[in-house]
Amino acid sequence: MLARGRLHIAAVCVGMAQRILDESVRHAAVTKQGGQAIGTYQLVQALLADSYTDVRAGRALVVEAADDYDSGADTSTGPAAAKLFCSEMVGRVADHGVQVHGGMGYMRGTAVERFYRDARLFRIYEGTSEIQRLVIGRALVRAAT
C-alpha cells in the first residue's frame, strides 16, 4: 500500500510543479521591469528552464515507476525513487516560482505562495525523503548480494 501511495504523491507533485511552472511562465511573460517583460532576462529564463527540466524528469520517472509497479517488475524501489525525486523537485520548482514572482511570490493570495507552503508537506507525507533514501539504498545493497 505504501508503494502505491508513494506513486500517487509523486504524480501529485508533478502536477503541482507543472502548475507552478505555468504560473511562473505567464507571470514572466506579462510582468514588466525596466520597460520589458521579466521573461526576457537571462536569470529568469534560467529559473524557468531549470523548473521545466525538473518537471519533465519527474513526469518521466513517475510514468516509468508506475509502469513497473503495474507490471509487478518493481513494487518498492521505483515508487520510493519517484516519491523522493518528485517531492524534492516540487520544492525546487516552488522556490523558483516564488523567485520569478519576486515580492509578490511571497504574498498571501498568490498561487505560488500557497504552493510554496504546500510543497513542503510532500517531503514528509507517505514517508519522509530520508526514509525513501533508506528504502532505495537497502534495496540496492540487497540486490548486489
N, CA, C and O atoms as CSV, one atom per row, in Angstrom:
chain,resi,resn,atom,element,x,y,z
A,1,MET,N,N,0.816,-1.203,0.000
A,1,MET,CA,C,0.000,0.000,0.000
A,1,MET,C,C,0.858,1.266,0.000
A,1,MET,O,O,0.504,2.255,-0.642
A,2,LEU,N,N,1.982,1.239,0.716
A,2,LEU,CA,C,2.830,2.424,0.746
A,2,LEU,C,C,3.351,2.766,-0.639
A,2,LEU,O,O,3.401,3.938,-1.013
A,3,ALA,N,N,3.741,1.744,-1.408
A,3,ALA,CA,C,4.300,1.997,-2.736
A,3,ALA,C,C,3.285,2.690,-3.632
A,3,ALA,O,O,3.621,3.629,-4.354
A,4,ARG,N,N,2.051,2.228,-3.583
A,4,ARG,CA,C,1.011,2.855,-4.412
A,4,ARG,C,C,0.795,4.305,-3.982
A,4,ARG,O,O,0.649,5.191,-4.823
A,5,GLY,N,N,0.774,4.543,-2.668
A,5,GLY,CA,C,0.639,5.902,-2.159
A,5,GLY,C,C,1.806,6.780,-2.552
A,5,GLY,O,O,1.633,7.966,-2.832
A,6,ARG,N,N,2.989,6.206,-2.573
A,6,ARG,CA,C,4.172,6.974,-2.964
A,6,ARG,C,C,4.101,7.376,-4.431
A,6,ARG,O,O,4.483,8.488,-4.793
A,7,LEU,N,N,3.620,6.481,-5.262
A,7,LEU,CA,C,3.430,6.832,-6.673
A,7,LEU,C,C,2.399,7.950,-6.823
A,7,LEU,O,O,2.570,8.874,-7.619
A,8,HIS,N,N,1.338,7.844,-6.048
A,8,HIS,CA,C,0.299,8.870,-6.097
A,8,HIS,C,C,0.862,10.234,-5.699
A,8,HIS,O,O,0.618,11.232,-6.377
A,9,ILE,N,N,1.614,10.273,-4.603
A,9,ILE,CA,C,2.209,11.531,-4.149
A,9,ILE,C,C,3.165,12.081,-5.205
A,9,ILE,O,O,3.182,13.285,-5.462
A,10,ALA,N,N,3.955,11.210,-5.811
A,10,ALA,CA,C,4.886,11.654,-6.846
A,10,ALA,C,C,4.134,12.295,-8.010
A,10,ALA,O,O,4.552,13.330,-8.530
A,11,ALA,N,N,3.029,11.683,-8.415
A,11,ALA,CA,C,2.234,12.231,-9.519
A,11,ALA,C,C,1.610,13.570,-9.141
A,11,ALA,O,O,1.565,14.485,-9.963
A,12,VAL,N,N,1.134,13.691,-7.917
A,12,VAL,CA,C,0.574,14.958,-7.452
A,12,VAL,C,C,1.648,16.039,-7.465
A,12,VAL,O,O,1.379,17.180,-7.840
A,13,CYS,N,N,2.850,15.687,-7.061
A,13,CYS,CA,C,3.966,16.637,-7.066
A,13,CYS,C,C,4.260,17.126,-8.479
A,13,CYS,O,O,4.516,18.311,-8.688
A,14,VAL,N,N,4.222,16.217,-9.449
A,14,VAL,CA,C,4.446,16.615,-10.839
A,14,VAL,C,C,3.359,17.591,-11.288
A,14,VAL,O,O,3.651,18.602,-11.927
A,15,GLY,N,N,2.118,17.286,-10.953
A,15,GLY,CA,C,1.020,18.182,-11.322
A,15,GLY,C,C,1.160,19.557,-10.698
A,15,GLY,O,O,0.951,20.571,-11.363
A,16,MET,N,N,1.514,19.592,-9.418
A,16,MET,CA,C,1.696,20.873,-8.752
A,16,MET,C,C,2.869,21.643,-9.359
A,16,MET,O,O,2.776,22.852,-9.572
A,17,ALA,N,N,3.958,20.953,-9.633
A,17,ALA,CA,C,5.122,21.607,-10.231
A,17,ALA,C,C,4.777,22.172,-11.606
A,17,ALA,O,O,5.236,23.257,-11.964
A,18,GLN,N,N,3.975,21.446,-12.375
A,18,GLN,CA,C,3.557,21.945,-13.691
A,18,GLN,C,C,2.734,23.222,-13.538
A,18,GLN,O,O,2.916,24.172,-14.299
A,19,ARG,N,N,1.840,23.249,-12.567
A,19,ARG,CA,C,1.019,24.448,-12.342
A,19,ARG,C,C,1.892,25.628,-11.925
A,19,ARG,O,O,1.686,26.747,-12.394
A,20,ILE,N,N,2.866,25.385,-11.050
A,20,ILE,CA,C,3.771,26.460,-10.628
A,20,ILE,C,C,4.549,26.978,-11.830
A,20,ILE,O,O,4.705,28.187,-12.000
A,21,LEU,N,N,5.034,26.068,-12.659
A,21,LEU,CA,C,5.764,26.478,-13.861
A,21,LEU,C,C,4.872,27.306,-14.780
A,21,LEU,O,O,5.297,28.344,-15.287
A,22,ASP,N,N,3.647,26.856,-14.996
A,22,ASP,CA,C,2.711,27.603,-15.852
A,22,ASP,C,C,2.462,29.010,-15.312
A,22,ASP,O,O,2.469,29.983,-16.066
A,23,GLU,N,N,2.241,29.106,-13.998
A,23,GLU,CA,C,2.028,30.417,-13.372
A,23,GLU,C,C,3.264,31.306,-13.530
A,23,GLU,O,O,3.147,32.503,-13.790
A,24,SER,N,N,4.425,30.721,-13.373
A,24,SER,CA,C,5.676,31.482,-13.456
A,24,SER,C,C,5.955,31.962,-14.871
A,24,SER,O,O,6.376,33.101,-15.072
A,25,VAL,N,N,5.724,31.104,-15.845
A,25,VAL,CA,C,5.930,31.494,-17.247
A,25,VAL,C,C,4.969,32.626,-17.618
A,25,VAL,O,O,5.369,33.608,-18.243
A,26,ARG,N,N,3.701,32.482,-17.227
A,26,ARG,CA,C,2.709,33.517,-17.520
A,26,ARG,C,C,3.119,34.842,-16.868
A,26,ARG,O,O,3.043,35.900,-17.493
A,27,HIS,N,N,3.551,34.772,-15.616
A,27,HIS,CA,C,3.973,35.979,-14.900
A,27,HIS,C,C,5.187,36.610,-15.583
A,27,HIS,O,O,5.240,37.827,-15.762
A,28,ALA,N,N,6.155,35.782,-15.961
A,28,ALA,CA,C,7.366,36.303,-16.611
A,28,ALA,C,C,7.066,36.924,-17.968
A,28,ALA,O,O,7.767,37.837,-18.405
A,29,ALA,N,N,6.041,36.439,-18.626
A,29,ALA,CA,C,5.703,36.955,-19.959
A,29,ALA,C,C,4.991,38.311,-19.896
A,29,ALA,O,O,5.122,39.113,-20.820
A,30,VAL,N,N,4.250,38.575,-18.834
A,30,VAL,CA,C,3.437,39.798,-18.796
A,30,VAL,C,C,3.949,40.863,-17.832
A,30,VAL,O,O,3.594,42.034,-17.969
A,31,THR,N,N,4.765,40.486,-16.871
A,31,THR,CA,C,5.250,41.449,-15.881
A,31,THR,C,C,6.455,42.185,-16.437
A,31,THR,O,O,7.412,41.579,-16.918
A,32,LYS,N,N,6.384,43.498,-16.359
A,32,LYS,CA,C,7.457,44.313,-16.928
A,32,LYS,C,C,8.301,44.961,-15.842
A,32,LYS,O,O,7.821,45.349,-14.777
A,33,GLN,N,N,9.575,45.055,-16.166
A,33,GLN,CA,C,10.508,45.795,-15.327
A,33,GLN,C,C,11.485,46.455,-16.278
A,33,GLN,O,O,12.026,45.808,-17.175
A,34,GLY,N,N,11.707,47.728,-16.083
A,34,GLY,CA,C,12.599,48.455,-16.977
A,34,GLY,C,C,12.065,48.503,-18.406
A,34,GLY,O,O,12.837,48.579,-19.362
A,35,GLY,N,N,10.748,48.460,-18.547
A,35,GLY,CA,C,10.137,48.569,-19.866
A,35,GLY,C,C,10.068,47.278,-20.670
A,35,GLY,O,O,9.584,47.282,-21.802
A,36,GLN,N,N,10.540,46.180,-20.106
A,36,GLN,CA,C,10.468,44.911,-20.837
A,36,GLN,C,C,9.999,43.790,-19.916
A,36,GLN,O,O,10.140,43.874,-18.696
A,37,ALA,N,N,9.448,42.754,-20.506
A,37,ALA,CA,C,8.966,41.616,-19.728
A,37,ALA,C,C,10.129,40.979,-18.982
A,37,ALA,O,O,11.222,40.846,-19.532
A,38,ILE,N,N,9.901,40.585,-17.730
A,38,ILE,CA,C,10.983,39.996,-16.944
A,38,ILE,C,C,11.442,38.672,-17.543
A,38,ILE,O,O,12.553,38.216,-17.269
A,39,GLY,N,N,10.598,38.059,-18.352
A,39,GLY,CA,C,10.963,36.811,-19.013
A,39,GLY,C,C,12.064,36.975,-20.037
A,39,GLY,O,O,12.614,35.982,-20.514
A,40,THR,N,N,12.399,38.209,-20.385
A,40,THR,CA,C,13.497,38.433,-21.324
A,40,THR,C,C,14.856,38.430,-20.631
A,40,THR,O,O,15.896,38.391,-21.290
A,41,TYR,N,N,14.843,38.472,-19.299
A,41,TYR,CA,C,16.097,38.462,-18.549
A,41,TYR,C,C,16.623,37.035,-18.425
A,41,TYR,O,O,15.859,36.107,-18.160
A,42,GLN,N,N,17.909,36.866,-18.616
A,42,GLN,CA,C,18.510,35.533,-18.643
A,42,GLN,C,C,18.362,34.778,-17.323
A,42,GLN,O,O,18.147,33.566,-17.332
A,43,LEU,N,N,18.470,35.459,-16.212
A,43,LEU,CA,C,18.358,34.757,-14.934
A,43,LEU,C,C,16.943,34.225,-14.711
A,43,LEU,O,O,16.773,33.145,-14.147
A,44,VAL,N,N,15.937,34.965,-15.143
A,44,VAL,CA,C,14.559,34.480,-15.056
A,44,VAL,C,C,14.378,33.293,-15.996
A,44,VAL,O,O,13.747,32.299,-15.636
A,45,GLN,N,N,14.936,33.402,-17.204
A,45,GLN,CA,C,14.859,32.287,-18.148
A,45,GLN,C,C,15.524,31.033,-17.582
A,45,GLN,O,O,15.040,29.922,-17.799
A,46,ALA,N,N,16.624,31.204,-16.861
A,46,ALA,CA,C,17.328,30.063,-16.265
A,46,ALA,C,C,16.462,29.389,-15.199
A,46,ALA,O,O,16.414,28.162,-15.124
A,47,LEU,N,N,15.778,30.188,-14.375
A,47,LEU,CA,C,14.881,29.610,-13.370
A,47,LEU,C,C,13.761,28.815,-14.035
A,47,LEU,O,O,13.416,27.720,-13.591
A,48,LEU,N,N,13.204,29.375,-15.094
A,48,LEU,CA,C,12.134,28.683,-15.822
A,48,LEU,C,C,12.658,27.408,-16.484
A,48,LEU,O,O,11.985,26.377,-16.472
A,49,ALA,N,N,13.846,27.481,-17.056
A,49,ALA,CA,C,14.432,26.308,-17.720
A,49,ALA,C,C,14.712,25.192,-16.727
A,49,ALA,O,O,14.437,24.026,-17.009
A,50,ASP,N,N,15.256,25.538,-15.569
A,50,ASP,CA,C,15.512,24.524,-14.548
A,50,ASP,C,C,14.217,23.880,-14.074
A,50,ASP,O,O,14.155,22.667,-13.875
A,51,SER,N,N,13.188,24.694,-13.895
A,51,SER,CA,C,11.893,24.165,-13.468
A,51,SER,C,C,11.292,23.258,-14.532
A,51,SER,O,O,10.768,22.189,-14.218
A,52,TYR,N,N,11.366,23.677,-15.773
A,52,TYR,CA,C,10.841,22.863,-16.878
A,52,TYR,C,C,11.546,21.507,-16.934
A,52,TYR,O,O,10.906,20.469,-17.103
A,53,THR,N,N,12.862,21.533,-16.789
A,53,THR,CA,C,13.644,20.298,-16.831
A,53,THR,C,C,13.277,19.383,-15.675
A,53,THR,O,O,13.134,18.174,-15.858
A,54,ASP,N,N,13.122,19.955,-14.484
A,54,ASP,CA,C,12.720,19.164,-13.324
A,54,ASP,C,C,11.344,18.530,-13.528
A,54,ASP,O,O,11.148,17.358,-13.207
A,55,VAL,N,N,10.399,19.292,-14.056
A,55,VAL,CA,C,9.048,18.765,-14.283
A,55,VAL,C,C,9.085,17.615,-15.281
A,55,VAL,O,O,8.449,16.583,-15.070
A,56,ARG,N,N,9.828,17.796,-16.364
A,56,ARG,CA,C,9.930,16.729,-17.375
A,56,ARG,C,C,10.552,15.466,-16.792
A,56,ARG,O,O,10.078,14.360,-17.049
A,57,ALA,N,N,11.603,15.630,-16.015
A,57,ALA,CA,C,12.271,14.476,-15.405
A,57,ALA,C,C,11.339,13.779,-14.414
A,57,ALA,O,O,11.265,12.550,-14.391
A,58,GLY,N,N,10.638,14.548,-13.606
A,58,GLY,CA,C,9.706,13.968,-12.647
A,58,GLY,C,C,8.584,13.208,-13.321
A,58,GLY,O,O,8.220,12.111,-12.895
A,59,ARG,N,N,8.036,13.793,-14.378
A,59,ARG,CA,C,6.951,13.128,-15.109
A,59,ARG,C,C,7.431,11.799,-15.701
A,59,ARG,O,O,6.734,10.789,-15.605
A,60,ALA,N,N,8.603,11.800,-16.302
A,60,ALA,CA,C,9.144,10.578,-16.900
A,60,ALA,C,C,9.391,9.517,-15.835
A,60,ALA,O,O,9.121,8.338,-16.066
A,61,LEU,N,N,9.898,9.914,-14.678
A,61,LEU,CA,C,10.163,8.974,-13.601
A,61,LEU,C,C,8.866,8.369,-13.066
A,61,LEU,O,O,8.809,7.169,-12.796
A,62,VAL,N,N,7.842,9.175,-12.914
A,62,VAL,CA,C,6.559,8.671,-12.424
A,62,VAL,C,C,5.959,7.674,-13.415
A,62,VAL,O,O,5.467,6.618,-13.017
A,63,VAL,N,N,5.999,8.006,-14.692
A,63,VAL,CA,C,5.435,7.106,-15.703
A,63,VAL,C,C,6.170,5.773,-15.700
A,63,VAL,O,O,5.538,4.717,-15.724
A,64,GLU,N,N,7.481,5.811,-15.672
A,64,GLU,CA,C,8.256,4.568,-15.674
A,64,GLU,C,C,8.019,3.761,-14.399
A,64,GLU,O,O,7.829,2.546,-14.460
A,65,ALA,N,N,8.028,4.431,-13.246
A,65,ALA,CA,C,7.803,3.725,-11.984
A,65,ALA,C,C,6.397,3.134,-11.931
A,65,ALA,O,O,6.213,2.031,-11.418
A,66,ALA,N,N,5.414,3.843,-12.448
A,66,ALA,CA,C,4.037,3.330,-12.469
A,66,ALA,C,C,3.920,2.125,-13.392
A,66,ALA,O,O,3.244,1.152,-13.058
A,67,ASP,N,N,4.570,2.180,-14.545
A,67,ASP,CA,C,4.565,1.028,-15.463
A,67,ASP,C,C,5.181,-0.199,-14.795
A,67,ASP,O,O,4.639,-1.301,-14.882
A,68,ASP,N,N,6.315,-0.002,-14.129
A,68,ASP,CA,C,6.979,-1.107,-13.434
A,68,ASP,C,C,6.128,-1.640,-12.286
A,68,ASP,O,O,6.079,-2.847,-12.051
A,69,TYR,N,N,5.464,-0.745,-11.578
A,69,TYR,CA,C,4.595,-1.150,-10.479
A,69,TYR,C,C,3.419,-1.979,-11.016
A,69,TYR,O,O,3.099,-3.041,-10.480
A,70,ASP,N,N,2.788,-1.480,-12.074
A,70,ASP,CA,C,1.633,-2.176,-12.658
A,70,ASP,C,C,1.995,-3.562,-13.184
A,70,ASP,O,O,1.199,-4.496,-13.091
A,71,SER,N,N,3.195,-3.688,-13.735
A,71,SER,CA,C,3.620,-4.981,-14.276
A,71,SER,C,C,4.150,-5.917,-13.196
A,71,SER,O,O,4.331,-7.109,-13.441
A,72,GLY,N,N,4.398,-5.388,-12.012
A,72,GLY,CA,C,4.949,-6.185,-10.926
A,72,GLY,C,C,6.462,-6.272,-10.948
A,72,GLY,O,O,7.056,-6.936,-10.099
A,73,ALA,N,N,7.099,-5.607,-11.913
A,73,ALA,CA,C,8.555,-5.659,-12.033
A,73,ALA,C,C,9.259,-4.952,-10.877
A,73,ALA,O,O,10.344,-5.367,-10.470
A,74,ASP,N,N,8.654,-3.890,-10.345
A,74,ASP,CA,C,9.253,-3.144,-9.238
A,74,ASP,C,C,8.127,-2.505,-8.435
A,74,ASP,O,O,7.516,-1.531,-8.874
A,75,THR,N,N,7.863,-3.050,-7.277
A,75,THR,CA,C,6.779,-2.530,-6.444
A,75,THR,C,C,7.293,-1.824,-5.190
A,75,THR,O,O,6.523,-1.566,-4.264
A,76,SER,N,N,8.584,-1.513,-5.154
A,76,SER,CA,C,9.133,-0.865,-3.964
A,76,SER,C,C,10.118,0.252,-4.291
A,76,SER,O,O,9.881,1.414,-3.963
A,77,THR,N,N,11.209,-0.102,-4.929
A,77,THR,CA,C,12.287,0.866,-5.144
A,77,THR,C,C,11.876,1.982,-6.099
A,77,THR,O,O,12.133,3.154,-5.825
A,78,GLY,N,N,11.246,1.634,-7.210
A,78,GLY,CA,C,10.811,2.641,-8.179
A,78,GLY,C,C,9.845,3.647,-7.586
A,78,GLY,O,O,10.046,4.850,-7.749
A,79,PRO,N,N,8.795,3.194,-6.898
A,79,PRO,CA,C,7.895,4.159,-6.264
A,79,PRO,C,C,8.598,5.039,-5.223
A,79,PRO,O,O,8.298,6.227,-5.110
A,80,ALA,N,N,9.534,4.453,-4.465
A,80,ALA,CA,C,10.274,5.248,-3.483
A,80,ALA,C,C,11.137,6.294,-4.178
A,80,ALA,O,O,11.220,7.437,-3.728
A,81,ALA,N,N,11.778,5.902,-5.275
A,81,ALA,CA,C,12.616,6.849,-6.022
A,81,ALA,C,C,11.765,7.962,-6.636
A,81,ALA,O,O,12.165,9.126,-6.631
A,82,ALA,N,N,10.601,7.606,-7.161
A,82,ALA,CA,C,9.714,8.610,-7.757
A,82,ALA,C,C,9.229,9.589,-6.694
A,82,ALA,O,O,9.206,10.799,-6.921
A,83,LYS,N,N,8.840,9.062,-5.534
A,83,LYS,CA,C,8.362,9.922,-4.452
A,83,LYS,C,C,9.487,10.827,-3.950
A,83,LYS,O,O,9.269,12.016,-3.719
A,84,LEU,N,N,10.681,10.273,-3.780
A,84,LEU,CA,C,11.819,11.063,-3.322
A,84,LEU,C,C,12.126,12.188,-4.297
A,84,LEU,O,O,12.180,13.355,-3.909
A,85,PHE,N,N,12.327,11.840,-5.560
A,85,PHE,CA,C,12.695,12.857,-6.542
A,85,PHE,C,C,11.605,13.908,-6.695
A,85,PHE,O,O,11.885,15.106,-6.661
A,86,CYS,N,N,10.381,13.470,-6.861
A,86,CYS,CA,C,9.303,14.411,-7.161
A,86,CYS,C,C,8.953,15.310,-5.987
A,86,CYS,O,O,8.611,16.476,-6.187
A,87,SER,N,N,9.031,14.790,-4.762
A,87,SER,CA,C,8.732,15.647,-3.612
A,87,SER,C,C,9.839,16.686,-3.404
A,87,SER,O,O,9.562,17.811,-2.987
A,88,GLU,N,N,11.070,16.319,-3.687
A,88,GLU,CA,C,12.159,17.301,-3.626
A,88,GLU,C,C,12.075,18.274,-4.801
A,88,GLU,O,O,12.328,19.469,-4.653
A,89,MET,N,N,11.718,17.744,-5.962
A,89,MET,CA,C,11.615,18.555,-7.174
A,89,MET,C,C,10.561,19.643,-7.050
A,89,MET,O,O,10.810,20.786,-7.434
A,90,VAL,N,N,9.386,19.311,-6.521
A,90,VAL,CA,C,8.338,20.325,-6.408
A,90,VAL,C,C,8.759,21.433,-5.454
A,90,VAL,O,O,8.347,22.580,-5.622
A,91,GLY,N,N,9.570,21.107,-4.460
A,91,GLY,CA,C,10.110,22.140,-3.581
A,91,GLY,C,C,11.022,23.101,-4.326
A,91,GLY,O,O,10.970,24.312,-4.111
A,92,ARG,N,N,11.859,22.556,-5.204
A,92,ARG,CA,C,12.751,23.414,-6.010
A,92,ARG,C,C,11.951,24.286,-6.971
A,92,ARG,O,O,12.223,25.478,-7.113
A,93,VAL,N,N,10.969,23.688,-7.625
A,93,VAL,CA,C,10.149,24.430,-8.583
A,93,VAL,C,C,9.352,25.515,-7.862
A,93,VAL,O,O,9.216,26.626,-8.376
A,94,ALA,N,N,8.829,25.208,-6.687
A,94,ALA,CA,C,8.097,26.212,-5.911
A,94,ALA,C,C,9.018,27.360,-5.511
A,94,ALA,O,O,8.623,28.525,-5.562
A,95,ASP,N,N,10.234,27.034,-5.117
A,95,ASP,CA,C,11.204,28.062,-4.757
A,95,ASP,C,C,11.509,28.952,-5.964
A,95,ASP,O,O,11.576,30.174,-5.836
A,96,HIS,N,N,11.691,28.341,-7.128
A,96,HIS,CA,C,11.935,29.118,-8.342
A,96,HIS,C,C,10.724,29.980,-8.688
A,96,HIS,O,O,10.869,31.122,-9.126
A,97,GLY,N,N,9.531,29.425,-8.487
A,97,GLY,CA,C,8.315,30.191,-8.776
A,97,GLY,C,C,8.212,31.439,-7.918
A,97,GLY,O,O,7.866,32.512,-8.411
A,98,VAL,N,N,8.509,31.299,-6.647
A,98,VAL,CA,C,8.494,32.459,-5.754
A,98,VAL,C,C,9.538,33.468,-6.218
A,98,VAL,O,O,9.284,34.673,-6.209
A,99,GLN,N,N,10.692,32.993,-6.619
A,99,GLN,CA,C,11.764,33.879,-7.078
A,99,GLN,C,C,11.338,34.646,-8.336
A,99,GLN,O,O,11.577,35.850,-8.434
A,100,VAL,N,N,10.720,33.969,-9.282
A,100,VAL,CA,C,10.261,34.627,-10.517
A,100,VAL,C,C,9.208,35.684,-10.202
A,100,VAL,O,O,9.184,36.749,-10.820
A,101,HIS,N,N,8.349,35.388,-9.251
A,101,HIS,CA,C,7.288,36.336,-8.892
A,101,HIS,C,C,7.793,37.490,-8.026
A,101,HIS,O,O,7.069,38.459,-7.799
A,102,GLY,N,N,9.016,37.390,-7.549
A,102,GLY,CA,C,9.579,38.461,-6.727
A,102,GLY,C,C,8.812,38.615,-5.434
A,102,GLY,O,O,8.364,37.626,-4.855
A,103,GLY,N,N,8.655,39.852,-4.973
A,103,GLY,CA,C,7.959,40.123,-3.719
A,103,GLY,C,C,6.534,39.610,-3.716
A,103,GLY,O,O,6.025,39.199,-2.673
A,104,MET,N,N,5.885,39.628,-4.868
A,104,MET,CA,C,4.510,39.125,-4.961
A,104,MET,C,C,4.442,37.621,-4.694
A,104,MET,O,O,3.418,37.121,-4.229
A,105,GLY,N,N,5.504,36.916,-4.979
A,105,GLY,CA,C,5.510,35.472,-4.825
A,105,GLY,C,C,5.418,35.011,-3.396
A,105,GLY,O,O,5.125,33.844,-3.137
A,106,TYR,N,N,5.663,35.900,-2.467
A,106,TYR,CA,C,5.635,35.543,-1.055
A,106,TYR,C,C,4.397,36.100,-0.355
A,106,TYR,O,O,4.232,35.933,0.853
A,107,MET,N,N,3.539,36.756,-1.111
A,107,MET,CA,C,2.344,37.380,-0.548
A,107,MET,C,C,1.171,36.411,-0.569
A,107,MET,O,O,0.952,35.711,-1.557
A,108,ARG,N,N,0.419,36.373,0.523
A,108,ARG,CA,C,-0.788,35.539,0.568
A,108,ARG,C,C,-1.726,35.963,-0.557
A,108,ARG,O,O,-1.851,37.143,-0.884
A,109,GLY,N,N,-2.369,34.972,-1.127
A,109,GLY,CA,C,-3.309,35.260,-2.199
A,109,GLY,C,C,-2.763,34.928,-3.580
A,109,GLY,O,O,-3.530,34.821,-4.536
A,110,THR,N,N,-1.452,34.764,-3.699
A,110,THR,CA,C,-0.899,34.339,-4.981
A,110,THR,C,C,-0.762,32.820,-4.977
A,110,THR,O,O,-0.453,32.213,-3.952
A,111,ALA,N,N,-0.994,32.225,-6.126
A,111,ALA,CA,C,-0.961,30.758,-6.232
A,111,ALA,C,C,0.400,30.204,-5.833
A,111,ALA,O,O,0.473,29.203,-5.121
A,112,VAL,N,N,1.475,30.840,-6.280
A,112,VAL,CA,C,2.798,30.270,-5.991
A,112,VAL,C,C,3.137,30.312,-4.503
A,112,VAL,O,O,3.870,29.453,-4.013
A,113,GLU,N,N,2.621,31.284,-3.791
A,113,GLU,CA,C,2.861,31.340,-2.345
A,113,GLU,C,C,2.204,30.146,-1.665
A,113,GLU,O,O,2.809,29.508,-0.804
A,114,ARG,N,N,0.977,29.846,-2.047
A,114,ARG,CA,C,0.261,28.705,-1.467
A,114,ARG,C,C,0.960,27.398,-1.820
A,114,ARG,O,O,1.131,26.527,-0.967
A,115,PHE,N,N,1.363,27.268,-3.081
A,115,PHE,CA,C,2.067,26.059,-3.498
A,115,PHE,C,C,3.408,25.923,-2.785
A,115,PHE,O,O,3.833,24.815,-2.458
A,116,TYR,N,N,4.064,27.037,-2.547
A,116,TYR,CA,C,5.349,27.022,-1.833
A,116,TYR,C,C,5.168,26.405,-0.449
A,116,TYR,O,O,5.973,25.577,-0.021
A,117,ARG,N,N,4.109,26.812,0.246
A,117,ARG,CA,C,3.818,26.252,1.569
A,117,ARG,C,C,3.404,24.789,1.463
A,117,ARG,O,O,3.867,23.954,2.240
A,118,ASP,N,N,2.536,24.474,0.505
A,118,ASP,CA,C,2.013,23.116,0.364
A,118,ASP,C,C,3.086,22.120,-0.057
A,118,ASP,O,O,3.035,20.953,0.333
A,119,ALA,N,N,4.050,22.564,-0.843
A,119,ALA,CA,C,5.079,21.658,-1.372
A,119,ALA,C,C,5.876,20.999,-0.251
A,119,ALA,O,O,6.321,19.861,-0.398
A,120,ARG,N,N,6.056,21.682,0.840
A,120,ARG,CA,C,6.851,21.139,1.949
A,120,ARG,C,C,6.242,19.861,2.507
A,120,ARG,O,O,6.966,18.957,2.925
A,121,LEU,N,N,4.934,19.782,2.514
A,121,LEU,CA,C,4.251,18.610,3.057
A,121,LEU,C,C,4.633,17.331,2.309
A,121,LEU,O,O,4.722,16.264,2.917
A,122,PHE,N,N,4.855,17.426,1.025
A,122,PHE,CA,C,5.101,16.231,0.224
A,122,PHE,C,C,6.429,15.551,0.549
A,122,PHE,O,O,6.604,14.370,0.250
A,123,ARG,N,N,7.360,16.276,1.153
A,123,ARG,CA,C,8.621,15.651,1.579
A,123,ARG,C,C,8.454,14.858,2.864
A,123,ARG,O,O,9.362,14.133,3.272
A,124,ILE,N,N,7.297,14.993,3.504
A,124,ILE,CA,C,7.021,14.303,4.757
A,124,ILE,C,C,5.998,13.183,4.555
A,124,ILE,O,O,6.172,12.080,5.074
A,125,TYR,N,N,4.949,13.463,3.812
A,125,TYR,CA,C,3.810,12.557,3.638
A,125,TYR,C,C,4.214,11.259,2.935
A,125,TYR,O,O,5.043,11.283,2.026
A,126,GLU,N,N,3.642,10.142,3.344
A,126,GLU,CA,C,3.925,8.801,2.792
A,126,GLU,C,C,5.396,8.403,2.943
A,126,GLU,O,O,5.934,7.665,2.118
A,127,GLY,N,N,6.026,8.886,3.980
A,127,GLY,CA,C,7.429,8.564,4.247
A,127,GLY,C,C,8.319,9.728,3.864
A,127,GLY,O,O,8.272,10.215,2.734
A,128,THR,N,N,9.125,10.169,4.805
A,128,THR,CA,C,10.000,11.321,4.557
A,128,THR,C,C,11.035,11.004,3.469
A,128,THR,O,O,11.247,9.848,3.101
A,129,SER,N,N,11.655,12.043,2.981
A,129,SER,CA,C,12.717,11.855,1.982
A,129,SER,C,C,13.834,10.975,2.526
A,129,SER,O,O,14.415,10.173,1.794
A,130,GLU,N,N,14.130,11.129,3.810
A,130,GLU,CA,C,15.182,10.315,4.410
A,130,GLU,C,C,14.795,8.832,4.412
A,130,GLU,O,O,15.640,7.973,4.158
A,131,ILE,N,N,13.546,8.532,4.691
A,131,ILE,CA,C,13.071,7.147,4.659
A,131,ILE,C,C,13.147,6.592,3.240
A,131,ILE,O,O,13.528,5.438,3.048
A,132,GLN,N,N,12.790,7.399,2.249
A,132,GLN,CA,C,12.869,6.941,0.854
A,132,GLN,C,C,14.312,6.590,0.491
A,132,GLN,O,O,14.566,5.611,-0.211
A,133,ARG,N,N,15.248,7.396,0.975
A,133,ARG,CA,C,16.662,7.109,0.718
A,133,ARG,C,C,17.076,5.774,1.338
A,133,ARG,O,O,17.837,5.016,0.736
A,134,LEU,N,N,16.577,5.489,2.535
A,134,LEU,CA,C,16.874,4.204,3.182
A,134,LEU,C,C,16.265,3.038,2.409
A,134,LEU,O,O,16.922,2.017,2.211
A,135,VAL,N,N,15.028,3.182,1.976
A,135,VAL,CA,C,14.357,2.128,1.200
A,135,VAL,C,C,15.148,1.833,-0.068
A,135,VAL,O,O,15.403,0.675,-0.396
A,136,ILE,N,N,15.530,2.883,-0.771
A,136,ILE,CA,C,16.264,2.724,-2.035
A,136,ILE,C,C,17.652,2.128,-1.781
A,136,ILE,O,O,18.057,1.178,-2.451
A,137,GLY,N,N,18.369,2.688,-0.817
A,137,GLY,CA,C,19.725,2.215,-0.519
A,137,GLY,C,C,19.743,0.757,-0.099
A,137,GLY,O,O,20.574,-0.021,-0.567
A,138,ARG,N,N,18.837,0.391,0.774
A,138,ARG,CA,C,18.769,-1.017,1.208
A,138,ARG,C,C,18.483,-1.951,0.046
A,138,ARG,O,O,19.086,-3.017,-0.074
A,139,ALA,N,N,17.562,-1.540,-0.800
A,139,ALA,CA,C,17.216,-2.392,-1.957
A,139,ALA,C,C,18.399,-2.553,-2.895
A,139,ALA,O,O,18.621,-3.639,-3.428
A,140,LEU,N,N,19.153,-1.497,-3.100
A,140,LEU,CA,C,20.312,-1.576,-3.993
A,140,LEU,C,C,21.373,-2.511,-3.418
A,140,LEU,O,O,21.939,-3.328,-4.145
A,141,VAL,N,N,21.644,-2.398,-2.122
A,141,VAL,CA,C,22.642,-3.256,-1.479
A,141,VAL,C,C,22.158,-4.707,-1.479
A,141,VAL,O,O,22.937,-5.619,-1.756
A,142,ARG,N,N,20.896,-4.921,-1.174
A,142,ARG,CA,C,20.333,-6.265,-1.153
A,142,ARG,C,C,20.414,-6.916,-2.537
A,142,ARG,O,O,20.696,-8.109,-2.646
A,143,ALA,N,N,20.172,-6.144,-3.578
A,143,ALA,CA,C,20.228,-6.678,-4.955
A,143,ALA,C,C,21.659,-7.037,-5.361
A,143,ALA,O,O,21.859,-7.888,-6.228
A,144,ALA,N,N,22.648,-6.401,-4.747
A,144,ALA,CA,C,24.046,-6.657,-5.105
A,144,ALA,C,C,24.622,-7.870,-4.388
A,144,ALA,O,O,25.702,-8.344,-4.743
A,145,THR,N,N,23.912,-8.378,-3.378
A,145,THR,CA,C,24.460,-9.522,-2.619
A,145,THR,C,C,23.763,-10.819,-2.982
A,145,THR,O,O,24.098,-11.872,-2.440
